[in-house]
């Protein structure tokens, strides 16, 4: 059953949580609420959260992965004028940053609103206009007038995380979600909803959900998870960059409202070709919309999963997100739901013989 209202509210809670790489705790709190009853939880020190499905009994083990972390920033230092110099956690296009609102965590754990400063046009020289901003040149202004005020009154200290300040919205009429952190909160929500829809089903595989840490800085959590779980087969739920607003139609890799994107490869993983074909054929057979792609860039946790001790067959079921890794992303519930439908069908259909054949 498609429990849309509940899922939209789950996505809202995940997206609105603050969780740049290394600071995943808030997202994990939401996962613990949303996935309560779906299995036994275990958490490790890097902040991977494992959800072992009830009834696992030594059958081939399917690892469902989605990463908890979002791209964000960290306080680097405080300038004499009280503004904050910051550095990126994960990949950002610096051109999208000036004039964006952010939240900076302080020493008391409160999130202080700030603005990534942009010089008013009145003060811009020709050189300013021609220059592409570097993140190290940018500042966050919290309204302070001195370094002392920023540190003593606002209680900002170095090493604290910074996140975009973009509340989630959903336009029901047009099925448009807007917000930050869709990469990979929509994937985390898809993982949880997949496990919900599998509740009580008599499966021929065991299932371990892994909400992994630190994907955006090189899939570090997945590396830890793979050595612990040692899966026989795996699906990564991801958000992938949608290119449908700026690519020649013949070469579009991921458009919104056309279903999840399954990549044959990206720069870090060649998805198991037999498992990939199986998933695409199954989608076609069941009439689930899906898009196949060959990525020329990118990477994801599949990189760590495919080089496990078993060379685990992995595919990436990714929900297209326009303007990914920015303050303002667009995605659709249609694609989320199709991703879940496909994953549920795959898990229900798989058995030991099929897994062995990949
Ligand atoms: Zn991602």
Boltz pocket constraint, residues with backbone or C-beta under 6 A from the ligand:
constraints:
  - pocket:
      binder: B
      contacts: [[A, 67], [A, 69], [A, 183], [A, 184], [A, 215], [A, 238], [A, 239], [A, 299]]
      max_distance: 6.0
